[in-house]
C-alpha cells in the first residue's frame, strides 16, 4: 500500500498550476493525505473519480485545513481532536481555536487508522509556542494513544518542527527559532518515546533531506531546507514498512510530498 502526504499550501493554487492531478496520476497512491488545503470541499476543482474525498476545513475561510483522498473506503471518519481530550487542554489563544482550524482528520480502515495533521505553527515571534508546548502537542499525542488502543496508527503531516539537527540545513543559526525550539522538539521526543517510529529515519540517516524550503534566497535551489513533514507508525507496524522517501523535485508548494509504502497483510 502506498500513502503520500503533502502540505499543498492551497489545493486550488497547486491544482491551477497543473501540478496536482498529474502528480497523483503518476504516483497512484492508495491514500493521499493533504495539509493546508485552504479550502472547503465544494471549492475544490480537483476531479479524481477513483478517490473518495474526506475533508476537515477550518471555520476561518481560506485557512489551514486537511483532507484525505482514498481509494479504500474507510470504516469511520473523525474530525478534530475529540472533545473528551480537547476539554483537558487550552487549545484556544489570541490567534483562534486550534481545534476549529481543520488540523486533524482520522480515517479508520480494517487493520489500521490513518491520521493527517497540520500542527499549529509557533509563529516567528513564538507567540503560539506556549499553546503548542503545553496544550496542542500533549492533546494530539493523547489522541494518538487513544486511537492506538483500538488499532495501530499511521500518522502523517506537517508537524512544523525539525526534530534533530540533521533535519535542517542550518541548526546552529536556527537554535531557539520557531520550528527548532527545545519545546517543539520535545513534542516529537515524546511521540517517539510513546513508541511511534519516524519511518524516514528507518532508511535514511544524516542531513540534506528536507521537505520544506523558504521562498527567499533561492533556498530550494540551494537545498537550504527543513524536514518538518513526517510519516510515523505505531511500533507494531514497523516491520511492515517497506520504504519511506521524500520527493524534493515535486513542485507546486513550498513543501514537497513524502511517501510511505507499507505491506498490509
C-alpha positions in Angstrom: 0.0 0.0 0.0 1.3 3.4 -0.9 0.5 6.5 1.1 1.5 10.1 0.3 1.4 13.2 2.5 1.8 16.7 1.2 1.3 20.2 2.6 -0.1 21.7 -0.6 -0.2 25.2 0.7 -3.6 25.7 -1.0 -5.2 22.9 -3.0 -6.7 25.4 -5.5 -3.3 27.0 -6.1 -1.4 23.8 -6.8 -4.3 22.5 -9.0 -4.4 25.6 -11.1 -0.7 25.3 -11.7 -1.5 22.0 -13.3 0.7 20.0 -10.9 -1.7 18.1 -8.6 -3.6 15.7 -10.9 -0.6 14.7 -13.0 1.3 14.0 -9.8 -1.4 11.7 -8.5 -1.8 10.0 -11.8 1.9 9.3 -11.9 2.3 8.2 -8.2 -1.0 6.4 -7.9 -1.2 6.5 -4.1 -3.8 4.4 -2.4 -4.2 7.1 0.3 -3.3 10.7 -0.3 -3.2 13.0 2.8 -3.1 16.8 2.5 -2.5 19.6 4.9 -3.1 23.4 4.5 -5.8 22.8 1.9 -7.1 26.4 2.5 -10.5 25.4 1.0 -13.8 23.7 1.6 -14.6 20.6 -0.5 -17.1 22.4 -2.7 -14.4 24.9 -3.6 -12.0 22.2 -4.9 -11.8 21.9 -8.7 -10.0 18.6 -8.5 -11.9 15.7 -10.1 -10.5 12.3 -9.3 -13.3 9.7 -9.6 -11.2 6.8 -8.4 -10.8 8.5 -5.0 -13.3 9.2 -2.2 -12.7 12.5 -0.5 -12.8 13.4 3.1 -12.2 17.0 4.3 -11.8 18.9 7.5 -11.8 22.6 6.7 -11.2 25.4 9.1 -14.0 27.6 10.3 -11.9 30.5 9.1 -12.2 30.8 5.3 -9.1 30.0 3.2 -7.0 28.9 6.2 -5.3 25.7 7.3 -7.4 22.6 6.7 -6.7 18.9 6.0 -8.1 16.3 3.5 -7.7 12.7 2.6 -8.3 11.2 -0.8 -8.5 7.4 -0.6 -9.2 4.5 -3.0 -10.1 2.3 0.0 -13.4 3.1 1.7 -12.8 3.9 5.4 -14.9 2.3 8.2 -15.2 5.6 10.0 -14.0 9.2 9.9 -13.2 11.5 12.8 -12.7 15.3 12.5 -10.5 17.2 15.0 -9.3 16.2 18.4 -12.3 14.7 20.3 -13.8 17.0 22.9 -13.1 14.4 25.6 -9.4 15.2 25.2 -9.6 18.7 23.9 -11.5 19.8 27.0 -8.5 19.0 29.2 -6.3 21.5 27.4 -6.4 25.1 26.4 -6.4 24.8 22.7 -7.5 28.4 22.1 -5.4 31.5 22.1 -5.5 35.1 20.7 -5.0 33.6 17.2 -8.1 31.4 17.5 -9.2 27.9 18.4 -6.7 25.4 17.0 -9.3 22.7 17.2 -11.6 24.6 14.8 -8.9 25.0 12.2 -9.3 21.7 10.4 -6.0 20.4 11.6 -6.7 16.8 12.3 -8.5 14.2 10.3 -8.6 10.4 11.1 -9.8 7.6 8.9 -10.2 4.1 10.3 -9.6 1.1 8.0 -9.7 -2.6 8.6 -6.3 -3.0 10.1 -5.0 0.5 11.0 -6.0 4.1 11.4 -4.6 6.9 9.3 -4.3 10.4 10.7 -3.3 13.5 8.9 -2.3 16.5 10.9 -1.3 20.1 10.3 0.3 21.2 13.6 0.0 24.8 14.6 3.0 27.0 13.7 4.6 28.6 16.8 4.9 31.9 14.9 8.0 33.9 14.2 7.7 35.7 17.5 7.0 32.4 19.3 3.5 33.8 20.1 2.0 30.3 19.8 4.8 28.3 21.4 3.2 28.1 24.8 -0.1 26.8 23.3 1.9 24.4 21.2 4.0 23.1 24.0 1.6 23.0 26.9 -1.6 22.0 25.1 -1.6 21.0 21.4 1.3 18.6 21.4 0.0 16.9 24.6 -3.6 16.7 23.3 -2.5 15.3 20.0 -0.3 12.6 21.5 -3.1 11.6 23.9 -5.4 11.3 20.9 -2.9 9.1 19.0 -2.6 6.9 22.0 -6.4 6.7 22.4 -6.7 5.6 18.7 -3.8 3.1 19.1 -5.8 1.3 21.8 -8.2 0.4 19.1 -5.9 -0.2 16.1 -2.3 0.5 15.0 -1.9 4.1 13.8 -0.2 5.7 10.8 0.0 9.4 11.1 1.5 11.9 8.8 1.7 15.6 8.1 3.3 18.9 8.7 4.5 18.9 12.3 6.1 22.4 11.9 9.3 21.3 13.7 12.6 19.9 12.7 13.2 17.1 15.2 17.0 16.9 15.2 20.0 18.9 13.9 20.0 16.5 10.9 16.6 17.8 10.0 17.5 21.3 8.9 20.4 22.8 6.9 21.5 25.4 9.5 20.8 24.1 13.0 23.2 26.3 14.9 21.8 29.5 13.3 18.2 28.4 14.0 18.6 27.2 17.6 15.7 28.6 19.5 13.9 30.0 16.4 10.3 28.8 15.7 10.4 25.3 14.3 13.6 24.5 16.2 13.0 25.3 19.8 13.6 22.8 22.6 9.9 22.9 23.4 8.8 21.9 19.9 11.5 19.3 19.6 10.4 17.8 22.9 7.0 17.3 21.5 8.5 14.9 18.9 10.7 13.3 21.5 7.5 12.4 23.4 5.9 10.9 20.3 9.0 8.7 19.8 9.0 7.9 23.5 5.4 6.7 23.2 6.5 4.1 20.7 5.9 5.8 17.3 8.5 5.4 14.7 9.8 8.1 12.3 9.7 5.9 9.2 12.1 8.1 7.1 14.9 7.6 9.6 14.5 3.8 9.3 16.1 4.1 5.9 18.0 7.4 5.7 20.4 8.9 8.1 22.2 12.2 8.0 21.3 15.7 6.8 20.5 17.1 3.4 17.0 15.6 3.2 14.3 18.2 3.5 10.6 18.7 2.8 10.2 22.5 3.2 12.2 25.5 1.9 11.8 29.2 2.4 10.7 31.1 -0.7 13.6 33.5 -0.1 17.2 33.5 -1.3 16.7 30.5 -3.7 16.6 28.2 -0.6 15.1 25.3 -2.6 17.6 25.5 -5.4 20.4 25.5 -2.8 18.6 22.9 -0.7 18.7 25.1 2.4 15.7 23.4 3.9 13.9 21.8 6.8 12.4 18.3 7.3 9.2 19.2 9.0 6.9 16.7 7.2 6.7 13.1 8.6 5.2 9.7 8.5 5.1 8.0 11.9 3.8 4.5 12.5 2.9 2.5 15.7 5.8 0.3 16.7 3.8 -2.8 15.8 3.7 -1.7 12.2 7.5 -1.1 11.9 8.2 -4.4 10.3 5.6 -3.8 7.7 7.2 -0.6 6.4 8.9 -1.2 3.1 10.0 2.3 2.1 9.8 5.9 3.3 11.0 8.6 1.0 10.9 12.4 0.2 10.1 13.7 -3.3 12.0 17.0 -3.3 11.7 17.5 -7.0 7.9 17.8 -7.0 6.9 21.4 -7.3 3.7 23.2 -6.5 4.1 24.1 -2.9 6.9 25.3 -0.5 6.7 21.8 0.8 7.2 18.6 -1.2 5.4 15.3 -0.8 6.6 12.4 1.3 5.9 8.8 0.6 5.3 5.7 2.8 5.0 2.1 1.4 3.7 -0.5 3.8 2.5 -4.1 3.5 -1.0 -4.7 4.8 -1.0 -8.5 5.1 
